[in-house]
Amino acid sequence: MRALVAGAVGEPGDVLRLESRPVPTAEAGQALIRVRATPVHASDLHVLRGRYGFSPGFPAVGGYMECVGRIEALGPGTEGLRIGERVVDVAIPAVPGPRVDGTWQEYLVADTRRLLPVPGRLSDSDACQLAVNPLTALLLVTRELDVQPGEWLLQTAAGSTVGRLVIQLAGHLGIRTINVVRRRDSVAEIKALGGDEVVCTEDEDLLQRVTEIAGPAGVRKATDCVAGHVGAQVSQALAPGGEVVVYGALSTHRQTDPAALTIPVSARSLIYETKAVRGFWLNRWFGAASPEDVLDALCEVRSLVAGGVLTIPEGRPFPLERFAEAISFAEAPAHGAKPLFVFEDGRDEGGG
């Protein structure tokens, strides 16, 4: 089989090579998956550059998040799934937890507890993007912050993939959103998507605008994936007792400025206004959550996407041989679609 392998830490275009490897064999509790589509996430590139929260150990097959494929074989005594079934492999390594196989290869073995059957009405493009961004949006809003209908949720990077999904989910749940963007030309787009209020840091004061929008009660819940000065402003904008969950720091895979990776939070604000700033990382959630909680959350995401509540942009397909183009596309500004490595001539057996 073909596999895209990184020999060492480095720039993806320099360290990745297309190799031929033996097809693996499923053991008890595992399934052999023939991969149909797998995305190229920014976090996959963080891992290769050695700038992520874990290292797979090199050489390693790339892709550490998710894929969709069909079950080719089941390990001895393995039950609950059937050969030929189309499934999502949630390949996000739990921290702490065992090593998992990368998804940028034609076949892989996976723990059956990490496999989610997908209905035929979901396209391969939708299915292979279920387990990272939509799941993150759901967990942030409903589990981490437990935002209630009618409450305000303040979020940075509203135009990001997760930010857009948060807007859709919030609209479905009756949550009001204040959405922070960097550029004035993003405001109309976020409004059209369903964002209740939009703050543009290019020409608006974030603290002033949040005060004007939320009024005396203020905002008690926020998410941030920008960090730096903007992350600090979000903390300042919170009402007493408020909480911000930080789940990213944009462009960390190339970031060298320490200030961009630091959130200068006022100790007086934390003490006298009892505000909280804490982190969220999907890998650690997988390491701490029970198998039942994981399955419940994944099933909820699947229903939201299948029901049209959450819309995932159609991915742009690339054969594995064109990995350099796929990586360039993944890092192009405002590309919109997610690059997908596709197999079997890119045919999509799902609907939608």
Number of C-alpha atoms within 10 A of each C-alpha: 12 16 24 24 22 23 17 17 20 17 15 23 15 12 16 23 16 17 13 12 13 9 15 12 14 20 17 13 16 23 28 24 30 24 27 26 33 32 28 26 21 16 17 18 23 22 21 26 18 16 17 14 12 14 15 17 12 13 13 19 22 24 25 24 25 24 32 31 28 21 23 19 20 23 17 12 9 16 13 7 17 14 13 13 15 27 25 25 30 26 22 23 21 18 17 13 12 8 14 18 20 26 30 28 29 22 26 26 25 23 18 21 16 17 24 22 17 24 16 14 14 19 18 30 28 24 30 27 28 27 24 19 21 26 21 24 24 22 19 21 21 14 12 16 17 12 21 15 13 12 17 23 24 26 27 24 19 28 22 16 17 20 25 24 24 29 28 20 22 27 18 13 15 14 20 21 24 23 27 26 21 18 13 15 10 15 20 11 13 21 14 9 14 16 23 17 18 26 26 18 15 11 10 12 12 20 15 11 18 22 16 11 15 18 10 9 11 18 25 23 25 27 31 26 22 23 22 19 15 21 27 19 17 27 28 18 21 25 19 19 16 20 21 25 22 22 18 16 18 18 15 17 19 10 13 10 10 9 12 18 19 15 21 15 18 12 11 10 16 17 12 10 14 14 21 19 19 10 13 16 14 20 18 16 16 18 16 15 12 11 12 10 12 17 16 12 17 22 17 15 23 23 15 18 18 20 12 10 15 22 16 20 13 17 21 18 22 22 16 20 14 12 22 15 14 22 19 12 18 22 16 10 7 10 11 16 15 24 26 30 27 26 20 12 10 15 12 16 13 16 12 13
